[in-house]
Amino acid sequence: MYYSGKAAPEEYEAQPFPHKVIKSDVIHWVQVDKDIVNVEMKLEYYETVLGVLNEILKQVHQMSYNIKNCIQWRTFVGGV
């Protein structure tokens, strides 16, 4: 709405967007907006952190099976 000039005056941070933008060019202006780029970078960072944490949880969950198998193997080798 800001780039198309249709936002209410109280929504502008400092002043209205100084250029006349064609509707098809609004996407290009939004893609280079510093605020939007910062938010997208933060979102990508948090998605990466979330993916890593999910992988760590999977490994911890898998560890219980590995410990169980190790105990069974020692029992088998020990002849008990």
PDB file with one MODEL, atoms N, CA, C and O in Angstrom:
MODEL        1
ATOM      1  N   MET A   1       0.835  -1.190   0.000  1.00  0.00           N
ATOM      2  CA  MET A   1       0.000   0.000   0.000  1.00  0.00           C
ATOM      3  C   MET A   1       0.882   1.257   0.000  1.00  0.00           C
ATOM      4  O   MET A   1       0.543   2.262  -0.625  1.00  0.00           O
ATOM      5  N   TYR A   2       2.012   1.187   0.707  1.00  0.00           N
ATOM      6  CA  TYR A   2       2.910   2.339   0.782  1.00  0.00           C
ATOM      7  C   TYR A   2       3.443   2.696  -0.603  1.00  0.00           C
ATOM      8  O   TYR A   2       3.425   3.862  -0.997  1.00  0.00           O
ATOM      9  N   TYR A   3       3.913   1.703  -1.330  1.00  0.00           N
ATOM     10  CA  TYR A   3       4.521   1.969  -2.634  1.00  0.00           C
ATOM     11  C   TYR A   3       3.494   2.344  -3.694  1.00  0.00           C
ATOM     12  O   TYR A   3       3.820   3.045  -4.652  1.00  0.00           O
ATOM     13  N   SER A   4       2.277   1.891  -3.536  1.00  0.00           N
ATOM     14  CA  SER A   4       1.254   2.245  -4.518  1.00  0.00           C
ATOM     15  C   SER A   4       0.625   3.601  -4.207  1.00  0.00           C
ATOM     16  O   SER A   4      -0.119   4.138  -5.027  1.00  0.00           O
ATOM     17  N   GLY A   5       0.913   4.152  -3.044  1.00  0.00           N
ATOM     18  CA  GLY A   5       0.385   5.468  -2.677  1.00  0.00           C
ATOM     19  C   GLY A   5      -1.013   5.411  -2.110  1.00  0.00           C
ATOM     20  O   GLY A   5      -1.671   6.445  -1.989  1.00  0.00           O
ATOM     21  N   LYS A   6      -1.489   4.219  -1.757  1.00  0.00           N
ATOM     22  CA  LYS A   6      -2.860   4.057  -1.269  1.00  0.00           C
ATOM     23  C   LYS A   6      -2.937   3.916   0.252  1.00  0.00           C
ATOM     24  O   LYS A   6      -4.026   3.736   0.797  1.00  0.00           O
ATOM     25  N   ALA A   7      -1.817   3.994   0.931  1.00  0.00           N
ATOM     26  CA  ALA A   7      -1.818   3.870   2.391  1.00  0.00           C
ATOM     27  C   ALA A   7      -2.350   5.154   3.023  1.00  0.00           C
ATOM     28  O   ALA A   7      -2.211   6.243   2.466  1.00  0.00           O
ATOM     29  N   ALA A   8      -2.953   5.003   4.184  1.00  0.00           N
ATOM     30  CA  ALA A   8      -3.458   6.163   4.909  1.00  0.00           C
ATOM     31  C   ALA A   8      -2.272   7.011   5.383  1.00  0.00           C
ATOM     32  O   ALA A   8      -1.200   6.465   5.647  1.00  0.00           O
ATOM     33  N   PRO A   9      -2.441   8.312   5.493  1.00  0.00           N
ATOM     34  CA  PRO A   9      -1.324   9.186   5.888  1.00  0.00           C
ATOM     35  C   PRO A   9      -0.674   8.817   7.212  1.00  0.00           C
ATOM     36  O   PRO A   9       0.530   9.016   7.373  1.00  0.00           O
ATOM     37  N   GLU A  10      -1.431   8.289   8.163  1.00  0.00           N
ATOM     38  CA  GLU A  10      -0.838   7.931   9.452  1.00  0.00           C
ATOM     39  C   GLU A  10       0.026   6.669   9.358  1.00  0.00           C
ATOM     40  O   GLU A  10       0.779   6.378  10.288  1.00  0.00           O
ATOM     41  N   GLU A  11      -0.063   5.922   8.269  1.00  0.00           N
ATOM     42  CA  GLU A  11       0.748   4.711   8.101  1.00  0.00           C
ATOM     43  C   GLU A  11       2.155   5.023   7.590  1.00  0.00           C
ATOM     44  O   GLU A  11       3.042   4.173   7.670  1.00  0.00           O
ATOM     45  N   TYR A  12       2.368   6.220   7.071  1.00  0.00           N
ATOM     46  CA  TYR A  12       3.685   6.572   6.563  1.00  0.00           C
ATOM     47  C   TYR A  12       4.631   6.830   7.722  1.00  0.00           C
ATOM     48  O   TYR A  12       4.275   7.507   8.686  1.00  0.00           O
ATOM     49  N   GLU A  13       5.836   6.287   7.623  1.00  0.00           N
ATOM     50  CA  GLU A  13       6.810   6.486   8.691  1.00  0.00           C
ATOM     51  C   GLU A  13       7.300   7.930   8.702  1.00  0.00           C
ATOM     52  O   GLU A  13       7.270   8.588   9.742  1.00  0.00           O
ATOM     53  N   ALA A  14       7.739   8.412   7.577  1.00  0.00           N
ATOM     54  CA  ALA A  14       8.254   9.777   7.524  1.00  0.00           C
ATOM     55  C   ALA A  14       7.438  10.611   6.540  1.00  0.00           C
ATOM     56  O   ALA A  14       6.938  11.681   6.885  1.00  0.00           O
ATOM     57  N   GLN A  15       7.312  10.118   5.333  1.00  0.00           N
ATOM     58  CA  GLN A  15       6.581  10.840   4.294  1.00  0.00           C
ATOM     59  C   GLN A  15       6.088   9.836   3.267  1.00  0.00           C
ATOM     60  O   GLN A  15       6.579   8.708   3.233  1.00  0.00           O
ATOM     61  N   PRO A  16       5.147  10.208   2.442  1.00  0.00           N
ATOM     62  CA  PRO A  16       4.679   9.299   1.400  1.00  0.00           C
ATOM     63  C   PRO A  16       5.808   8.954   0.425  1.00  0.00           C
ATOM     64  O   PRO A  16       6.771   9.708   0.290  1.00  0.00           O
ATOM     65  N   PHE A  17       5.682   7.825  -0.243  1.00  0.00           N
ATOM     66  CA  PHE A  17       6.680   7.399  -1.212  1.00  0.00           C
ATOM     67  C   PHE A  17       6.745   8.439  -2.326  1.00  0.00           C
ATOM     68  O   PHE A  17       5.717   8.751  -2.926  1.00  0.00           O
ATOM     69  N   PRO A  18       7.936   8.989  -2.619  1.00  0.00           N
ATOM     70  CA  PRO A  18       8.046  10.138  -3.509  1.00  0.00           C
ATOM     71  C   PRO A  18       7.926   9.828  -5.006  1.00  0.00           C
ATOM     72  O   PRO A  18       7.902  10.760  -5.809  1.00  0.00           O
ATOM     73  N   HIS A  19       7.850   8.582  -5.400  1.00  0.00           N
ATOM     74  CA  HIS A  19       7.803   8.243  -6.819  1.00  0.00           C
ATOM     75  C   HIS A  19       6.450   7.668  -7.204  1.00  0.00           C
ATOM     76  O   HIS A  19       5.748   7.078  -6.382  1.00  0.00           O
ATOM     77  N   LYS A  20       6.101   7.850  -8.465  1.00  0.00           N
ATOM     78  CA  LYS A  20       4.898   7.234  -9.002  1.00  0.00           C
ATOM     79  C   LYS A  20       5.295   5.840  -9.485  1.00  0.00           C
ATOM     80  O   LYS A  20       6.178   5.706 -10.333  1.00  0.00           O
ATOM     81  N   VAL A  21       4.649   4.805  -8.951  1.00  0.00           N
ATOM     82  CA  VAL A  21       5.018   3.432  -9.263  1.00  0.00           C
ATOM     83  C   VAL A  21       3.866   2.740  -9.975  1.00  0.00           C
ATOM     84  O   VAL A  21       2.712   2.821  -9.554  1.00  0.00           O
ATOM     85  N   ILE A  22       4.202   2.063 -11.056  1.00  0.00           N
ATOM     86  CA  ILE A  22       3.212   1.275 -11.779  1.00  0.00           C
ATOM     87  C   ILE A  22       2.923   0.023 -10.959  1.00  0.00           C
ATOM     88  O   ILE A  22       3.804  -0.496 -10.274  1.00  0.00           O
ATOM     89  N   LYS A  23       1.689  -0.457 -11.033  1.00  0.00           N
ATOM     90  CA  LYS A  23       1.271  -1.597 -10.227  1.00  0.00           C
ATOM     91  C   LYS A  23       2.185  -2.801 -10.432  1.00  0.00           C
ATOM     92  O   LYS A  23       2.479  -3.515  -9.472  1.00  0.00           O
ATOM     93  N   SER A  24       2.635  -3.040 -11.644  1.00  0.00           N
ATOM     94  CA  SER A  24       3.494  -4.199 -11.918  1.00  0.00           C
ATOM     95  C   SER A  24       4.903  -4.023 -11.356  1.00  0.00           C
ATOM     96  O   SER A  24       5.621  -5.010 -11.195  1.00  0.00           O
ATOM     97  N   ASP A  25       5.318  -2.789 -11.053  1.00  0.00           N
ATOM     98  CA  ASP A  25       6.652  -2.538 -10.511  1.00  0.00           C
ATOM     99  C   ASP A  25       6.691  -2.545  -8.981  1.00  0.00           C
ATOM    100  O   ASP A  25       7.770  -2.481  -8.391  1.00  0.00           O
ATOM    101  N   VAL A  26       5.537  -2.620  -8.344  1.00  0.00           N
ATOM    102  CA  VAL A  26       5.489  -2.579  -6.877  1.00  0.00           C
ATOM    103  C   VAL A  26       6.296  -3.733  -6.289  1.00  0.00           C
ATOM    104  O   VAL A  26       7.009  -3.545  -5.303  1.00  0.00           O
ATOM    105  N   ILE A  27       6.196  -4.914  -6.874  1.00  0.00           N
ATOM    106  CA  ILE A  27       6.944  -6.080  -6.366  1.00  0.00           C
ATOM    107  C   ILE A  27       8.429  -5.799  -6.359  1.00  0.00           C
ATOM    108  O   ILE A  27       9.109  -6.166  -5.401  1.00  0.00           O
ATOM    109  N   HIS A  28       8.954  -5.169  -7.379  1.00  0.00           N
ATOM    110  CA  HIS A  28      10.385  -4.865  -7.448  1.00  0.00           C
ATOM    111  C   HIS A  28      10.793  -3.872  -6.355  1.00  0.00           C
ATOM    112  O   HIS A  28      11.871  -4.001  -5.773  1.00  0.00           O
ATOM    113  N   TRP A  29       9.954  -2.904  -6.079  1.00  0.00           N
ATOM    114  CA  TRP A  29      10.260  -1.933  -5.027  1.00  0.00           C
ATOM    115  C   TRP A  29      10.221  -2.598  -3.650  1.00  0.00           C
ATOM    116  O   TRP A  29      11.041  -2.289  -2.786  1.00  0.00           O
ATOM    117  N   VAL A  30       9.281  -3.495  -3.451  1.00  0.00           N
ATOM    118  CA  VAL A  30       9.174  -4.187  -2.164  1.00  0.00           C
ATOM    119  C   VAL A  30      10.394  -5.083  -1.946  1.00  0.00           C
ATOM    120  O   VAL A  30      10.890  -5.182  -0.824  1.00  0.00           O
ATOM    121  N   GLN A  31      10.882  -5.737  -3.004  1.00  0.00           N
ATOM    122  CA  GLN A  31      12.029  -6.641  -2.891  1.00  0.00           C
ATOM    123  C   GLN A  31      13.315  -5.921  -2.486  1.00  0.00           C
ATOM    124  O   GLN A  31      14.196  -6.547  -1.899  1.00  0.00           O
ATOM    125  N   VAL A  32      13.449  -4.648  -2.775  1.00  0.00           N
ATOM    126  CA  VAL A  32      14.670  -3.919  -2.422  1.00  0.00           C
ATOM    127  C   VAL A  32      14.482  -3.014  -1.201  1.00  0.00           C
ATOM    128  O   VAL A  32      15.398  -2.284  -0.822  1.00  0.00           O
ATOM    129  N   ASP A  33      13.313  -3.060  -0.594  1.00  0.00           N
ATOM    130  CA  ASP A  33      13.061  -2.268   0.611  1.00  0.00           C
ATOM    131  C   ASP A  33      13.926  -2.809   1.757  1.00  0.00           C
ATOM    132  O   ASP A  33      13.917  -4.009   2.029  1.00  0.00           O
ATOM    133  N   LYS A  34      14.668  -1.927   2.421  1.00  0.00           N
ATOM    134  CA  LYS A  34      15.584  -2.338   3.490  1.00  0.00           C
ATOM    135  C   LYS A  34      14.857  -3.065   4.621  1.00  0.00           C
ATOM    136  O   LYS A  34      15.344  -4.077   5.124  1.00  0.00           O
ATOM    137  N   ASP A  35      13.706  -2.556   5.017  1.00  0.00           N
ATOM    138  CA  ASP A  35      12.963  -3.179   6.112  1.00  0.00           C
ATOM    139  C   ASP A  35      12.502  -4.585   5.740  1.00  0.00           C
ATOM    140  O   ASP A  35      12.607  -5.516   6.538  1.00  0.00           O
ATOM    141  N   ILE A  36      11.996  -4.725   4.529  1.00  0.00           N
ATOM    142  CA  ILE A  36      11.527  -6.038   4.064  1.00  0.00           C
ATOM    143  C   ILE A  36      12.697  -7.006   3.966  1.00  0.00           C
ATOM    144  O   ILE A  36      12.572  -8.162   4.370  1.00  0.00           O
ATOM    145  N   VAL A  37      13.827  -6.557   3.438  1.00  0.00           N
ATOM    146  CA  VAL A  37      15.012  -7.410   3.306  1.00  0.00           C
ATOM    147  C   VAL A  37      15.488  -7.855   4.684  1.00  0.00           C
ATOM    148  O   VAL A  37      15.848  -9.019   4.860  1.00  0.00           O
ATOM    149  N   ASN A  38      15.496  -6.954   5.662  1.00  0.00           N
ATOM    150  CA  ASN A  38      15.912  -7.310   7.024  1.00  0.00           C
ATOM    151  C   ASN A  38      14.986  -8.356   7.638  1.00  0.00           C
ATOM    152  O   ASN A  38      15.448  -9.306   8.271  1.00  0.00           O
ATOM    153  N   VAL A  39      13.689  -8.179   7.451  1.00  0.00           N
ATOM    154  CA  VAL A  39      12.732  -9.139   7.999  1.00  0.00           C
ATOM    155  C   VAL A  39      12.890 -10.494   7.315  1.00  0.00           C
ATOM    156  O   VAL A  39      12.824 -11.529   7.978  1.00  0.00           O
ATOM    157  N   GLU A  40      13.097 -10.501   5.997  1.00  0.00           N
ATOM    158  CA  GLU A  40      13.286 -11.766   5.285  1.00  0.00           C
ATOM    159  C   GLU A  40      14.568 -12.462   5.728  1.00  0.00           C
ATOM    160  O   GLU A  40      14.598 -13.688   5.832  1.00  0.00           O
ATOM    161  N   MET A  41      15.626 -11.699   5.990  1.00  0.00           N
ATOM    162  CA  MET A  41      16.876 -12.293   6.472  1.00  0.00           C
ATOM    163  C   MET A  41      16.683 -12.903   7.855  1.00  0.00           C
ATOM    164  O   MET A  41      17.189 -13.992   8.127  1.00  0.00           O
ATOM    165  N   LYS A  42      15.957 -12.212   8.728  1.00  0.00           N
ATOM    166  CA  LYS A  42      15.680 -12.754  10.054  1.00  0.00           C
ATOM    167  C   LYS A  42      14.851 -14.029   9.950  1.00  0.00           C
ATOM    168  O   LYS A  42      15.109 -15.007  10.651  1.00  0.00           O
ATOM    169  N   LEU A  43      13.867 -14.010   9.078  1.00  0.00           N
ATOM    170  CA  LEU A  43      13.016 -15.179   8.886  1.00  0.00           C
ATOM    171  C   LEU A  43      13.835 -16.366   8.391  1.00  0.00           C
ATOM    172  O   LEU A  43      13.661 -17.481   8.883  1.00  0.00           O
ATOM    173  N   GLU A  44      14.715 -16.146   7.437  1.00  0.00           N
ATOM    174  CA  GLU A  44      15.575 -17.211   6.922  1.00  0.00           C
ATOM    175  C   GLU A  44      16.506 -17.731   8.021  1.00  0.00           C
ATOM    176  O   GLU A  44      16.723 -18.938   8.130  1.00  0.00           O
ATOM    177  N   TYR A  45      17.048 -16.835   8.823  1.00  0.00           N
ATOM    178  CA  TYR A  45      17.917 -17.232   9.934  1.00  0.00           C
ATOM    179  C   TYR A  45      17.172 -18.124  10.923  1.00  0.00           C
ATOM    180  O   TYR A  45      17.675 -19.176  11.319  1.00  0.00           O
ATOM    181  N   TYR A  46      15.968 -17.698  11.321  1.00  0.00           N
ATOM    182  CA  TYR A  46      15.201 -18.479  12.292  1.00  0.00           C
ATOM    183  C   TYR A  46      14.754 -19.817  11.710  1.00  0.00           C
ATOM    184  O   TYR A  46      14.680 -20.806  12.438  1.00  0.00           O
ATOM    185  N   GLU A  47      14.455 -19.866  10.417  1.00  0.00           N
ATOM    186  CA  GLU A  47      14.111 -21.140   9.784  1.00  0.00           C
ATOM    187  C   GLU A  47      15.312 -22.079   9.791  1.00  0.00           C
ATOM    188  O   GLU A  47      15.156 -23.284   9.989  1.00  0.00           O
ATOM    189  N   THR A  48      16.510 -21.534   9.577  1.00  0.00           N
ATOM    190  CA  THR A  48      17.728 -22.344   9.614  1.00  0.00           C
ATOM    191  C   THR A  48      17.974 -22.867  11.025  1.00  0.00           C
ATOM    192  O   THR A  48      18.284 -24.045  11.209  1.00  0.00           O
ATOM    193  N   VAL A  49      17.838 -21.998  12.016  1.00  0.00           N
ATOM    194  CA  VAL A  49      18.023 -22.408  13.416  1.00  0.00           C
ATOM    195  C   VAL A  49      17.008 -23.484  13.781  1.00  0.00           C
ATOM    196  O   VAL A  49      17.355 -24.466  14.438  1.00  0.00           O
ATOM    197  N   LEU A  50      15.766 -23.308  13.361  1.00  0.00           N
ATOM    198  CA  LEU A  50      14.724 -24.281  13.651  1.00  0.00           C
ATOM    199  C   LEU A  50      15.042 -25.629  13.008  1.00  0.00           C
ATOM    200  O   LEU A  50      14.841 -26.674  13.628  1.00  0.00           O
ATOM    201  N   GLY A  51      15.532 -25.614  11.780  1.00  0.00           N
ATOM    202  CA  GLY A  51      15.916 -26.852  11.110  1.00  0.00           C
ATOM    203  C   GLY A  51      17.039 -27.570  11.832  1.00  0.00           C
ATOM    204  O   GLY A  51      16.996 -28.790  11.994  1.00  0.00           O
ATOM    205  N   VAL A  52      18.050 -26.819  12.270  1.00  0.00           N
ATOM    206  CA  VAL A  52      19.173 -27.410  12.999  1.00  0.00           C
ATOM    207  C   VAL A  52      18.697 -28.001  14.326  1.00  0.00           C
ATOM    208  O   VAL A  52      19.097 -29.107  14.692  1.00  0.00           O
ATOM    209  N   LEU A  53      17.860 -27.280  15.035  1.00  0.00           N
ATOM    210  CA  LEU A  53      17.351 -27.783  16.311  1.00  0.00           C
ATOM    211  C   LEU A  53      16.505 -29.039  16.125  1.00  0.00           C
ATOM    212  O   LEU A  53      16.567 -29.952  16.949  1.00  0.00           O
ATOM    213  N   ASN A  54      15.721 -29.097  15.058  1.00  0.00           N
ATOM    214  CA  ASN A  54      14.947 -30.300  14.767  1.00  0.00           C
ATOM    215  C   ASN A  54      15.864 -31.490  14.502  1.00  0.00           C
ATOM    216  O   ASN A  54      15.593 -32.598  14.964  1.00  0.00           O
ATOM    217  N   GLU A  55      16.943 -31.265  13.764  1.00  0.00           N
ATOM    218  CA  GLU A  55      17.897 -32.340  13.491  1.00  0.00           C
ATOM    219  C   GLU A  55      18.580 -32.804  14.784  1.00  0.00           C
ATOM    220  O   GLU A  55      18.815 -33.999  14.962  1.00  0.00           O
ATOM    221  N   ILE A  56      18.896 -31.878  15.675  1.00  0.00           N
ATOM    222  CA  ILE A  56      19.504 -32.241  16.960  1.00  0.00           C
ATOM    223  C   ILE A  56      18.532 -33.087  17.780  1.00  0.00           C
ATOM    224  O   ILE A  56      18.933 -34.081  18.386  1.00  0.00           O
ATOM    225  N   LEU A  57      17.266 -32.701  17.803  1.00  0.00           N
ATOM    226  CA  LEU A  57      16.271 -33.480  18.542  1.00  0.00           C
ATOM    227  C   LEU A  57      16.115 -34.881  17.963  1.00  0.00           C
ATOM    228  O   LEU A  57      15.949 -35.845  18.710  1.00  0.00           O
ATOM    229  N   LYS A  58      16.165 -35.001  16.652  1.00  0.00           N
ATOM    230  CA  LYS A  58      16.090 -36.323  16.027  1.00  0.00           C
ATOM    231  C   LYS A  58      17.275 -37.183  16.449  1.00  0.00           C
ATOM    232  O   LYS A  58      17.122 -38.374  16.720  1.00  0.00           O
ATOM    233  N   GLN A  59      18.463 -36.569  16.502  1.00  0.00           N
ATOM    234  CA  GLN A  59      19.651 -37.312  16.908  1.00  0.00           C
ATOM    235  C   GLN A  59      19.558 -37.756  18.367  1.00  0.00           C
ATOM    236  O   GLN A  59      19.947 -38.876  18.696  1.00  0.00           O
ATOM    237  N   VAL A  60      19.053 -36.901  19.233  1.00  0.00           N
ATOM    238  CA  VAL A  60      18.891 -37.253  20.644  1.00  0.00           C
ATOM    239  C   VAL A  60      17.879 -38.387  20.776  1.00  0.00           C
ATOM    240  O   VAL A  60      18.086 -39.319  21.552  1.00  0.00           O
ATOM    241  N   HIS A  61      16.799 -38.309  20.029  1.00  0.00           N
ATOM    242  CA  HIS A  61      15.778 -39.358  20.051  1.00  0.00           C
ATOM    243  C   HIS A  61      16.376 -40.680  19.557  1.00  0.00           C
ATOM    244  O   HIS A  61      16.111 -41.735  20.132  1.00  0.00           O
ATOM    245  N   GLN A  62      17.166 -40.622  18.514  1.00  0.00           N
ATOM    246  CA  GLN A  62      17.804 -41.813  17.951  1.00  0.00           C
ATOM    247  C   GLN A  62      18.816 -42.407  18.933  1.00  0.00           C
ATOM    248  O   GLN A  62      19.062 -43.613  18.911  1.00  0.00           O
ATOM    249  N   MET A  63      19.396 -41.582  19.781  1.00  0.00           N
ATOM    250  CA  MET A  63      20.412 -42.038  20.718  1.00  0.00           C
ATOM    251  C   MET A  63      19.852 -43.101  21.664  1.00  0.00           C
ATOM    252  O   MET A  63      20.578 -44.024  22.036  1.00  0.00           O
ATOM    253  N   SER A  64      18.596 -42.998  22.059  1.00  0.00           N
ATOM    254  CA  SER A  64      18.013 -43.996  22.963  1.00  0.00           C
ATOM    255  C   SER A  64      17.991 -45.373  22.298  1.00  0.00           C
ATOM    256  O   SER A  64      18.233 -46.380  22.964  1.00  0.00           O
ATOM    257  N   TYR A  65      17.710 -45.432  21.013  1.00  0.00           N
ATOM    258  CA  TYR A  65      17.742 -46.707  20.301  1.00  0.00           C
ATOM    259  C   TYR A  65      19.170 -47.241  20.216  1.00  0.00           C
ATOM    260  O   TYR A  65      19.395 -48.443  20.361  1.00  0.00           O
ATOM    261  N   ASN A  66      20.122 -46.361  19.984  1.00  0.00           N
ATOM    262  CA  ASN A  66      21.513 -46.791  19.900  1.00  0.00           C
ATOM    263  C   ASN A  66      22.006 -47.348  21.231  1.00  0.00           C
ATOM    264  O   ASN A  66      22.717 -48.352  21.255  1.00  0.00           O
ATOM    265  N   ILE A  67      21.639 -46.712  22.328  1.00  0.00           N
ATOM    266  CA  ILE A  67      22.033 -47.189  23.651  1.00  0.00           C
ATOM    267  C   ILE A  67      21.403 -48.552  23.927  1.00  0.00           C
ATOM    268  O   ILE A  67      22.068 -49.455  24.435  1.00  0.00           O
ATOM    269  N   LYS A  68      20.128 -48.701  23.595  1.00  0.00           N
ATOM    270  CA  LYS A  68      19.430 -49.972  23.792  1.00  0.00           C
ATOM    271  C   LYS A  68      20.114 -51.083  22.995  1.00  0.00           C
ATOM    272  O   LYS A  68      20.333 -52.180  23.509  1.00  0.00           O
ATOM    273  N   ASN A  69      20.451 -50.792  21.734  1.00  0.00           N
ATOM    274  CA  ASN A  69      21.119 -51.790  20.899  1.00  0.00           C
ATOM    275  C   ASN A  69      22.497 -52.142  21.445  1.00  0.00           C
ATOM    276  O   ASN A  69      22.911 -53.300  21.386  1.00  0.00           O
ATOM    277  N   CYS A  70      23.205 -51.158  21.972  1.00  0.00           N
ATOM    278  CA  CYS A  70      24.529 -51.400  22.561  1.00  0.00           C
ATOM    279  C   CYS A  70      24.412 -52.310  23.776  1.00  0.00           C
ATOM    280  O   CYS A  70      25.216 -53.227  23.944  1.00  0.00           O
ATOM    281  N   ILE A  71      23.422 -52.066  24.620  1.00  0.00           N
ATOM    282  CA  ILE A  71      23.212 -52.911  25.802  1.00  0.00           C
ATOM    283  C   ILE A  71      22.868 -54.328  25.379  1.00  0.00           C
ATOM    284  O   ILE A  71      23.391 -55.283  25.953  1.00  0.00           O
ATOM    285  N   GLN A  72      21.998 -54.485  24.384  1.00  0.00           N
ATOM    286  CA  GLN A  72      21.638 -55.818  23.896  1.00  0.00           C
ATOM    287  C   GLN A  72      22.851 -56.522  23.294  1.00  0.00           C
ATOM    288  O   GLN A  72      23.011 -57.729  23.476  1.00  0.00           O
ATOM    289  N   TRP A  73      23.699 -55.800  22.589  1.00  0.00           N
ATOM    290  CA  TRP A  73      24.880 -56.403  21.997  1.00  0.00           C
ATOM    291  C   TRP A  73      25.841 -56.893  23.084  1.00  0.00           C
ATOM    292  O   TRP A  73      26.377 -57.997  22.982  1.00  0.00           O
ATOM    293  N   ARG A  74      26.061 -56.090  24.113  1.00  0.00           N
ATOM    294  CA  ARG A  74      26.949 -56.493  25.200  1.00  0.00           C
ATOM    295  C   ARG A  74      26.385 -57.724  25.936  1.00  0.00           C
ATOM    296  O   ARG A  74      27.128 -58.616  26.345  1.00  0.00           O
ATOM    297  N   THR A  75      25.069 -57.742  26.089  1.00  0.00           N
ATOM    298  CA  THR A  75      24.427 -58.888  26.729  1.00  0.00           C
ATOM    299  C   THR A  75      24.640 -60.134  25.874  1.00  0.00           C
ATOM    300  O   THR A  75      24.950 -61.202  26.402  1.00  0.00           O
ATOM    301  N   PHE A  76      24.478 -60.004  24.567  1.00  0.00           N
ATOM    302  CA  PHE A  76      24.644 -61.118  23.639  1.00  0.00           C
ATOM    303  C   PHE A  76      26.095 -61.619  23.637  1.00  0.00           C
ATOM    304  O   PHE A  76      26.343 -62.824  23.687  1.00  0.00           O
ATOM    305  N   VAL A  77      27.038 -60.688  23.581  1.00  0.00           N
ATOM    306  CA  VAL A  77      28.466 -61.056  23.551  1.00  0.00           C
ATOM    307  C   VAL A  77      28.879 -61.661  24.900  1.00  0.00           C
ATOM    308  O   VAL A  77      29.706 -62.572  24.941  1.00  0.00           O
ATOM    309  N   GLY A  78      28.323 -61.169  25.976  1.00  0.00           N
ATOM    310  CA  GLY A  78      28.663 -61.669  27.309  1.00  0.00           C
ATOM    311  C   GLY A  78      28.082 -63.038  27.593  1.00  0.00           C
ATOM    312  O   GLY A  78      28.489 -63.691  28.554  1.00  0.00           O
ATOM    313  N   GLY A  79      27.135 -63.491  26.773  1.00  0.00           N
ATOM    314  CA  GLY A  79      26.561 -64.830  26.943  1.00  0.00           C
ATOM    315  C   GLY A  79      25.525 -64.911  28.045  1.00  0.00           C
ATOM    316  O   GLY A  79      25.249 -65.998  28.552  1.00  0.00           O
ATOM    317  N   VAL A  80      24.955 -63.799  28.421  1.00  0.00           N
ATOM    318  CA  VAL A  80      23.950 -63.827  29.475  1.00  0.00           C
ATOM    319  C   VAL A  80      22.579 -64.026  28.916  1.00  0.00           C
ATOM    320  O   VAL A  80      21.606 -64.074  29.670  1.00  0.00           O
TER     321      VAL A  80
ENDMDL
END
